[in-house]
Amino acid sequence: MDTGTHIVMGLALGGIATLDPVVTANPATTHAVLFGTLIGSQAPDLDTILKLRNNANYIKNHRGITHSIPAVLLWPLLITGALYFFFPETNLLHLWMWTFIGVILHVFVDIFNAYGTQALRPFSHKWVALGVINTFDPFIFLLHLAGIIVWKLGLHPGVTFFSVYAILFVYYIIRFRMRNKVESGVRAKIDEDITEIIISPTYRFNQWHIAVVTEKYFYVARSKNNEIILQDQFVKRPIPDTPVVNAAKKDKNLAAFLHFSPVYRWEIDEYDDYYEVRFIDLRYRSKGHYPFVAIVQLDLDLNIVTSYTGWIFSEEKLRKKLELLPN
């Protein structure tokens, strides 16, 4: 989920913690637990600082080791130890317990996005992504805000947010049923042997991005109000084993893209004094454009000149990123 949603979830969990009599019996524990749930609900996203280095490191590692089983066990210990320094009279066991729940909740809700997490590391490096909730879901965020407002108006926070999460439980069931209906619609629409369907929710309740892999083709579609709309079709071509492509694959940006993207097409262009290799993720078509790409430019001796991977919404901005346009 996005940072804002993780913050309100941390507050909500702190509210639910007031149902714990040990927490409410001691003001130090009450305050420490609120900080613990807030920090715990953010801690796994510490790897966001990788974006300051470059997109390749961020794309390849975000929601990786920091969301893994060892990290989930380590974060609560670190946070509890730090908070105990400021709140020495707190109940350590209950501070650790609620902080642990905050960390678990963060990783758990991230699994429902299309991006997913490597939550099973070190036992598996597979990305667990259920694709039923958008990274930012307006309903989830606004429901939490409503709960916070009601809390401020005087209703018991534990009762308030227990009710909020009961509603969300039903909401998640509805989203799973909607996703399954979209998948059934895709199988009815495309009369081929489908090997994979990747469904990505959007922030709009009844709209989904769809990428379909068959034996011969990639299909790009969307679902709007339960109608499957085919948008693009590409011949499925293996990555060629050529000197240009093999040289490009050594680039860290392209390597990060290939690590992250499960369905893509590629293009190779040759110009007067350089080659350009481009990989295009097919999952996020928007207004006729595919914004998530990796591009590598090589000189005629196959040395990498420049490269980029990430979200880009116009060719002009991409060229500026690659320093091909004048300043």
VOPAGU-2260 file (C-alpha; in pm, 1 decimal, decimal comma):
REM VOPAGU-2260
SITE   aa  ch    i         X         Y         Z
SITE  MET   A    0       0,0       0,0       0,0
SITE  ASP   A    1     100,0     364,6     -23,4
SITE  THR   A    2     265,1     546,3     267,5
SITE  GLY   A    3     -48,7     737,8     363,7
SITE  THR   A    4    -254,8     420,8     396,1
SITE  HIS   A    5      14,6     250,8     604,3
SITE  ILE   A    6      13,7     553,4     838,8
SITE  VAL   A    7    -363,1     547,4     896,2
SITE  MET   A    8    -346,0     170,6     942,2
SITE  GLY   A    9     -81,8     220,5    1209,9
SITE  LEU   A   10    -310,5     468,0    1387,3
SITE  ALA   A   11    -602,0     227,0    1354,8
SITE  LEU   A   12    -401,9     -55,6    1507,2
SITE  GLY   A   13    -300,6     174,5    1792,1
SITE  GLY   A   14    -671,6     237,6    1845,8
SITE  ILE   A   15    -749,8    -134,7    1851,1
SITE  ALA   A   16    -469,1    -181,4    2103,7
SITE  THR   A   17    -677,1      16,2    2355,9
SITE  LEU   A   18    -891,2    -298,0    2387,5
SITE  ASP   A   19    -587,8    -454,0    2558,4
SITE  PRO   A   20    -627,2    -381,3    2934,0
SITE  VAL   A   21    -248,6    -397,9    2987,4
SITE  VAL   A   22    -202,0    -117,0    2734,1
SITE  THR   A   23    -463,7     113,9    2887,9
SITE  ALA   A   24    -355,6      42,2    3246,3
SITE  ASN   A   25     -28,3     229,9    3201,2
SITE  PRO   A   26       2,0     568,5    3020,6
SITE  ALA   A   27     363,8     490,4    2924,4
SITE  THR   A   28     255,1     165,8    2760,8
SITE  THR   A   29     -35,4     340,3    2586,5
SITE  HIS   A   30     194,1     599,9    2429,7
SITE  ALA   A   31     469,4     351,9    2349,0
SITE  VAL   A   32     226,8     112,5    2178,1
SITE  LEU   A   33      82,8     393,6    1964,4
SITE  PHE   A   34     434,0     484,7    1851,7
SITE  GLY   A   35     513,0     115,2    1804,8
SITE  THR   A   36     215,8      49,3    1577,2
SITE  LEU   A   37     287,2     365,7    1377,1
SITE  ILE   A   38     657,3     292,1    1329,7
SITE  GLY   A   39     597,1     -79,2    1279,6
SITE  SER   A   40     344,7      -4,5    1007,4
SITE  GLN   A   41     612,7     194,6     820,3
SITE  ALA   A   42     935,3       6,6     895,5
SITE  PRO   A   43     928,7    -250,3     609,2
SITE  ASP   A   44     928,2      37,1     358,2
SITE  LEU   A   45    1264,4     164,1     480,9
SITE  ASP   A   46    1402,6      27,6     154,1
SITE  THR   A   47    1237,1     323,5     -20,3
SITE  ILE   A   48    1562,7     511,4      45,0
SITE  LEU   A   49    1712,4     296,6    -234,0
SITE  LYS   A   50    1528,7     525,2    -474,1
SITE  LEU   A   51    1771,8     800,1    -378,5
SITE  ARG   A   52    2049,6     589,8    -526,3
SITE  ASN   A   53    1885,7     486,7    -852,5
SITE  ASN   A   54    1570,4     328,4    -992,6
SITE  ALA   A   55    1741,9      -2,6   -1065,0
SITE  ASN   A   56    1824,0     -72,2    -700,0
SITE  TYR   A   57    1478,6      39,8    -589,7
SITE  ILE   A   58    1289,2    -172,4    -843,7
SITE  LYS   A   59    1498,8    -481,2    -780,4
SITE  ASN   A   60    1492,3    -465,3    -399,9
SITE  HIS   A   61    1176,2    -279,6    -292,1
SITE  ARG   A   62     949,8    -506,2     -84,7
SITE  GLY   A   63    1222,3    -767,8     -87,7
SITE  ILE   A   64    1441,0    -839,1     214,4
SITE  THR   A   65    1270,6    -573,4     430,1
SITE  HIS   A   66     940,6    -763,1     391,1
SITE  SER   A   67    1093,7   -1107,4     444,4
SITE  ILE   A   68    1034,4   -1344,8     735,2
SITE  PRO   A   69    1366,0   -1257,6     911,1
SITE  ALA   A   70    1290,8    -884,9     874,9
SITE  VAL   A   71     938,2    -928,2    1011,5
SITE  LEU   A   72    1091,6   -1090,1    1320,4
SITE  LEU   A   73    1369,4    -832,3    1352,7
SITE  TRP   A   74    1175,7    -506,5    1303,7
SITE  PRO   A   75     962,9    -542,3    1623,8
SITE  LEU   A   76    1272,0    -615,8    1833,9
SITE  LEU   A   77    1455,9    -310,1    1703,3
SITE  ILE   A   78    1155,5     -79,8    1740,6
SITE  THR   A   79    1066,4    -211,1    2086,3
SITE  GLY   A   80    1425,2    -165,8    2204,4
SITE  ALA   A   81    1436,8     191,2    2073,7
SITE  LEU   A   82    1100,4     286,1    2226,7
SITE  TYR   A   83    1191,7     131,5    2563,7
SITE  PHE   A   84    1472,5     387,3    2584,3
SITE  PHE   A   85    1209,3     665,6    2578,8
SITE  PHE   A   86     937,8     479,0    2772,7
SITE  PRO   A   87    1123,4     270,3    3037,4
SITE  GLU   A   88     803,3     212,3    3237,3
SITE  THR   A   89     623,9      45,0    2946,4
SITE  ASN   A   90     522,1    -318,2    2940,4
SITE  LEU   A   91     783,3    -468,4    2707,6
SITE  LEU   A   92     587,2    -778,2    2612,6
SITE  HIS   A   93     276,4    -590,9    2503,3
SITE  LEU   A   94     479,4    -319,6    2330,3
SITE  TRP   A   95     659,8    -588,5    2132,1
SITE  MET   A   96     333,7    -773,7    2058,9
SITE  TRP   A   97     150,1    -471,5    1913,6
SITE  THR   A   98     456,4    -354,5    1722,9
SITE  PHE   A   99     488,7    -703,8    1577,3
SITE  ILE   A  100     124,1    -692,2    1468,4
SITE  GLY   A  101     192,4    -355,2    1303,0
SITE  VAL   A  102     480,1    -499,6    1099,3
SITE  ILE   A  103     279,6    -809,6    1008,1
SITE  LEU   A  104     -15,3    -595,2     899,7
SITE  HIS   A  105     209,4    -391,1     668,3
SITE  VAL   A  106     349,1    -696,6     490,0
SITE  PHE   A  107      11,0    -870,4     484,5
SITE  VAL   A  108    -177,3    -588,2     309,3
SITE  ASP   A  109     106,4    -543,3      56,6
SITE  ILE   A  110      51,3    -900,7     -60,2
SITE  PHE   A  111    -288,9    -801,0    -199,0
SITE  ASN   A  112    -139,4    -546,7    -443,4
SITE  ALA   A  113     -29,6    -629,0    -797,3
SITE  TYR   A  114     328,1    -535,0    -701,4
SITE  GLY   A  115     338,8    -788,4    -417,3
SITE  THR   A  116     625,5    -872,8    -181,1
SITE  GLN   A  117     890,0   -1138,5    -127,8
SITE  ALA   A  118     724,8   -1223,9     201,1
SITE  LEU   A  119     836,7   -1588,5     187,9
SITE  ARG   A  120    1210,7   -1515,5     182,1
SITE  PRO   A  121    1442,1   -1689,6     260,5
SITE  PHE   A  122    1236,9   -2001,1     174,8
SITE  SER   A  123    1129,1   -1860,8    -161,5
SITE  HIS   A  124    1221,0   -1554,0    -366,7
SITE  LYS   A  125     888,2   -1567,9    -548,8
SITE  TRP   A  126     687,3   -1245,6    -551,4
SITE  VAL   A  127     355,1   -1298,1    -373,2
SITE  ALA   A  128     105,8   -1066,4    -544,4
SITE  LEU   A  129    -267,0   -1137,8    -533,4
SITE  GLY   A  130    -369,5    -834,5    -740,9
SITE  VAL   A  131    -701,6    -749,9    -574,4
SITE  ILE   A  132    -629,4    -411,8    -410,8
SITE  ASN   A  133    -463,7    -112,7    -575,7
SITE  THR   A  134    -155,1      34,7    -408,1
SITE  PHE   A  135    -380,9     327,0    -318,8
SITE  ASP   A  136    -740,6     227,2    -258,0
SITE  PRO   A  137    -965,4     530,1    -192,1
SITE  PHE   A  138   -1224,9     327,5      -1,4
SITE  ILE   A  139    -968,5     181,3     240,6
SITE  PHE   A  140    -800,5     516,7     299,2
SITE  LEU   A  141   -1124,2     713,3     345,9
SITE  LEU   A  142   -1270,8     447,9     576,4
SITE  HIS   A  143    -966,4     482,2     800,6
SITE  LEU   A  144    -997,2     861,7     794,5
SITE  ALA   A  145   -1362,5     830,6     894,3
SITE  GLY   A  146   -1258,6     605,9    1183,6
SITE  ILE   A  147    -999,5     859,6    1299,9
SITE  ILE   A  148   -1258,7    1140,0    1288,2
SITE  VAL   A  149   -1509,4     933,3    1487,9
SITE  TRP   A  150   -1232,4     856,1    1738,6
SITE  LYS   A  151   -1161,0    1228,5    1777,1
SITE  LEU   A  152   -1532,0    1290,8    1831,7
SITE  GLY   A  153   -1520,2    1067,1    2136,4
SITE  LEU   A  154   -1612,1     712,5    2033,1
SITE  HIS   A  155   -1393,7     439,7    2180,6
SITE  PRO   A  156   -1101,0     382,3    1938,3
SITE  GLY   A  157   -1094,6       7,8    1991,2
SITE  VAL   A  158   -1462,4     -34,7    1906,8
SITE  THR   A  159   -1431,5     211,5    1617,2
SITE  PHE   A  160   -1143,8      41,9    1439,2
SITE  PHE   A  161   -1260,0    -309,2    1517,6
SITE  SER   A  162   -1574,2    -211,1    1324,1
SITE  VAL   A  163   -1361,0     -57,8    1045,4
SITE  TYR   A  164   -1169,3    -381,2    1001,0
SITE  ALA   A  165   -1488,2    -588,1    1005,2
SITE  ILE   A  166   -1608,5    -376,6     710,8
SITE  LEU   A  167   -1271,5    -417,3     536,5
SITE  PHE   A  168   -1289,7    -794,2     576,5
SITE  VAL   A  169   -1613,5    -793,1     376,0
SITE  TYR   A  170   -1462,2    -545,8     126,1
SITE  TYR   A  171   -1166,4    -775,4      57,8
SITE  ILE   A  172   -1402,2   -1066,6      -6,2
SITE  ILE   A  173   -1593,3    -850,8    -255,9
SITE  ARG   A  174   -1267,5    -755,9    -431,2
SITE  PHE   A  175   -1161,9   -1121,1    -460,8
SITE  ARG   A  176   -1497,8   -1206,3    -616,1
SITE  MET   A  177   -1465,6    -914,8    -858,9
SITE  ARG   A  178   -1117,4   -1024,5    -963,5
SITE  ASN   A  179   -1233,6   -1381,1   -1019,2
SITE  LYS   A  180   -1517,5   -1249,6   -1235,6
SITE  VAL   A  181   -1268,7   -1050,3   -1443,4
SITE  GLU   A  182   -1054,3   -1361,6   -1493,2
SITE  SER   A  183   -1357,1   -1563,2   -1602,5
SITE  GLY   A  184   -1446,9   -1287,7   -1848,2
SITE  VAL   A  185   -1097,0   -1294,7   -1997,7
SITE  ARG   A  186   -1109,0   -1670,9   -2050,9
SITE  ALA   A  187   -1446,4   -1635,5   -2221,5
SITE  LYS   A  188   -1318,8   -1353,2   -2443,2
SITE  ILE   A  189    -990,4   -1507,4   -2560,3
SITE  ASP   A  190   -1043,0   -1842,6   -2725,2
SITE  GLU   A  191    -683,8   -1966,7   -2700,5
SITE  ASP   A  192    -468,3   -2171,8   -2466,1
SITE  ILE   A  193    -395,6   -1912,8   -2198,4
SITE  THR   A  194     -78,5   -1972,3   -1999,3
SITE  GLU   A  195    -102,9   -1670,8   -1768,2
SITE  ILE   A  196    -342,1   -1387,7   -1679,5
SITE  ILE   A  197    -205,9   -1090,6   -1487,4
SITE  ILE   A  198    -479,8    -869,7   -1344,0
SITE  SER   A  199    -387,9    -539,1   -1183,4
SITE  PRO   A  200    -644,7    -331,6    -993,4
SITE  THR   A  201    -668,7      42,5   -1047,4
SITE  TYR   A  202    -781,0     309,8    -802,9
SITE  ARG   A  203   -1120,3     298,7    -976,8
SITE  PHE   A  204   -1349,5      39,2    -820,0
SITE  ASN   A  205   -1473,8    -122,5   -1144,1
SITE  GLN   A  206   -1164,6     -93,0   -1364,3
SITE  TRP   A  207    -873,2    -336,6   -1398,4
SITE  HIS   A  208    -559,4    -362,9   -1613,9
SITE  ILE   A  209    -513,4    -703,3   -1778,4
SITE  ALA   A  210    -217,5    -871,4   -1949,8
SITE  VAL   A  211    -270,5   -1215,7   -2102,0
SITE  VAL   A  212      -7,3   -1461,8   -2217,2
SITE  THR   A  213     -94,5   -1736,4   -2466,5
SITE  GLU   A  214     125,1   -1973,8   -2663,5
SITE  LYS   A  215     158,1   -1730,5   -2955,2
SITE  TYR   A  216      47,2   -1385,0   -2836,5
SITE  PHE   A  217      44,8   -1125,4   -2563,9
SITE  TYR   A  218    -291,6    -954,3   -2519,0
SITE  VAL   A  219    -343,5    -626,9   -2336,9
SITE  ALA   A  220    -694,5    -553,3   -2213,9
SITE  ARG   A  221    -890,4    -373,9   -1949,8
SITE  SER   A  222   -1206,7    -448,3   -1762,0
SITE  LYS   A  223   -1457,8    -168,9   -1711,0
SITE  ASN   A  224   -1789,2    -234,4   -1540,2
SITE  ASN   A  225   -1746,2    -609,6   -1601,7
SITE  GLU   A  226   -1681,0    -563,7   -1975,3
SITE  ILE   A  227   -1352,2    -701,8   -2112,8
SITE  ILE   A  228   -1206,0    -463,9   -2371,3
SITE  LEU   A  229    -911,8    -589,3   -2581,2
SITE  GLN   A  230    -667,6    -305,3   -2651,1
SITE  ASP   A  231    -350,0    -453,5   -2804,0
SITE  GLN   A  232    -216,4    -780,1   -2938,0
SITE  PHE   A  233     152,8    -862,0   -2984,4
SITE  VAL   A  234     322,8   -1166,2   -3128,6
SITE  LYS   A  235     507,3   -1346,9   -2852,0
SITE  ARG   A  236     877,2   -1343,2   -2944,1
SITE  PRO   A  237    1166,8   -1480,5   -2736,5
SITE  ILE   A  238    1448,6   -1242,9   -2651,5
SITE  PRO   A  239    1702,2   -1284,9   -2935,3
SITE  ASP   A  240    2045,3   -1424,7   -2860,1
SITE  THR   A  241    2245,0   -1153,1   -3039,2
SITE  PRO   A  242    2558,5    -956,9   -2944,4
SITE  VAL   A  243    2357,4    -633,1   -2908,7
SITE  VAL   A  244    2096,9    -782,1   -2674,8
SITE  ASN   A  245    2352,0    -980,4   -2473,9
SITE  ALA   A  246    2555,5    -663,8   -2419,1
SITE  ALA   A  247    2242,7    -470,8   -2317,3
SITE  LYS   A  248    2141,8    -738,8   -2067,1
SITE  LYS   A  249    2457,1    -663,6   -1868,6
SITE  ASP   A  250    2315,1    -321,4   -1781,6
SITE  LYS   A  251    2184,1    -287,6   -1424,2
SITE  ASN   A  252    1869,0    -100,9   -1528,6
SITE  LEU   A  253    1762,4    -367,5   -1777,1
SITE  ALA   A  254    1854,2    -641,9   -1529,7
SITE  ALA   A  255    1629,0    -477,4   -1268,5
SITE  PHE   A  256    1343,6    -452,9   -1520,3
SITE  LEU   A  257    1371,6    -820,1   -1616,4
SITE  HIS   A  258    1381,6    -914,5   -1247,8
SITE  PHE   A  259    1058,5    -725,6   -1181,5
SITE  SER   A  260     847,4    -755,2   -1496,4
SITE  PRO   A  261     677,2   -1088,2   -1581,1
SITE  VAL   A  262     528,7    -985,5   -1917,2
SITE  TYR   A  263     688,2    -752,8   -2169,8
SITE  ARG   A  264     777,1    -699,9   -2534,4
SITE  TRP   A  265    1106,5    -575,2   -2675,6
SITE  GLU   A  266    1233,3    -354,3   -2957,3
SITE  ILE   A  267    1581,1    -314,6   -3109,5
SITE  ASP   A  268    1666,5     -11,4   -3322,4
SITE  GLU   A  269    1989,3      66,9   -3502,6
SITE  TYR   A  270    2088,2     427,7   -3573,6
SITE  ASP   A  271    2391,6     586,4   -3742,7
SITE  ASP   A  272    2613,1     574,5   -3434,3
SITE  TYR   A  273    2432,4     372,2   -3168,4
SITE  TYR   A  274    2194,6      84,7   -3093,2
SITE  GLU   A  275    1886,8     113,9   -2875,7
SITE  VAL   A  276    1729,8    -178,6   -2691,8
SITE  ARG   A  277    1391,8    -119,1   -2529,0
SITE  PHE   A  278    1179,0    -344,1   -2308,9
SITE  ILE   A  279     817,3    -248,0   -2241,1
SITE  ASP   A  280     606,1    -381,4   -1954,8
SITE  LEU   A  281     257,6    -470,6   -2080,3
SITE  ARG   A  282      73,1    -459,0   -1748,5
SITE  TYR   A  283       6,7     -87,1   -1710,6
SITE  ARG   A  284    -130,8      51,5   -2038,6
SITE  SER   A  285    -266,7     402,1   -1982,8
SITE  LYS   A  286    -415,4     626,6   -2252,1
SITE  GLY   A  287    -249,9     423,2   -2525,5
SITE  HIS   A  288      91,5     443,3   -2358,1
SITE  TYR   A  289     299,8     185,1   -2172,0
SITE  PRO   A  290     473,1     387,9   -1900,2
SITE  PHE   A  291     699,0     127,5   -1738,2
SITE  VAL   A  292    1005,6      66,5   -1956,3
SITE  ALA   A  293    1374,4     -14,6   -1963,4
SITE  ILE   A  294    1595,8     129,1   -2233,2
SITE  VAL   A  295    1965,5      77,7   -2305,7
SITE  GLN   A  296    2174,4     263,2   -2562,8
SITE  LEU   A  297    2504,8     118,4   -2684,1
SITE  ASP   A  298    2771,1     251,7   -2916,7
SITE  LEU   A  299    2873,9      58,5   -3226,3
SITE  ASP   A  300    3137,2    -126,7   -3022,5
SITE  LEU   A  301    2854,0    -247,2   -2792,5
SITE  ASN   A  302    2964,2     -38,3   -2494,7
SITE  ILE   A  303    2672,7      84,0   -2282,8
SITE  VAL   A  304    2638,5     459,7   -2323,7
SITE  THR   A  305    2328,5     529,7   -2116,9
SITE  SER   A  306    2025,2     350,0   -1977,9
SITE  TYR   A  307    1708,5     403,4   -1778,3
SITE  THR   A  308    1431,1     204,6   -1617,1
SITE  GLY   A  309    1118,9     329,8   -1447,7
SITE  TRP   A  310     790,9     507,0   -1509,4
SITE  ILE   A  311     789,5     753,9   -1794,1
SITE  PHE   A  312     479,8     903,6   -1955,5
SITE  SER   A  313     611,4    1064,3   -2273,2
SITE  GLU   A  314     885,3     998,7   -2526,3
SITE  GLU   A  315    1016,5    1351,8   -2478,0
SITE  LYS   A  316    1070,0    1297,8   -2105,5
SITE  LEU   A  317    1239,9     967,4   -2177,4
SITE  ARG   A  318    1479,7    1133,9   -2418,8
SITE  LYS   A  319    1560,8    1396,8   -2159,6
SITE  LYS   A  320    1633,7    1120,6   -1911,8
SITE  LEU   A  321    1874,4     972,4   -2160,4
SITE  GLU   A  322    2030,7    1314,5   -2223,7
SITE  LEU   A  323    1953,1    1307,7   -2595,2
SITE  LEU   A  324    1773,3    1642,3   -2598,4
SITE  PRO   A  325    1957,1    1973,1   -2558,2
SITE  ASN   A  326    1931,5    2137,0   -2217,0
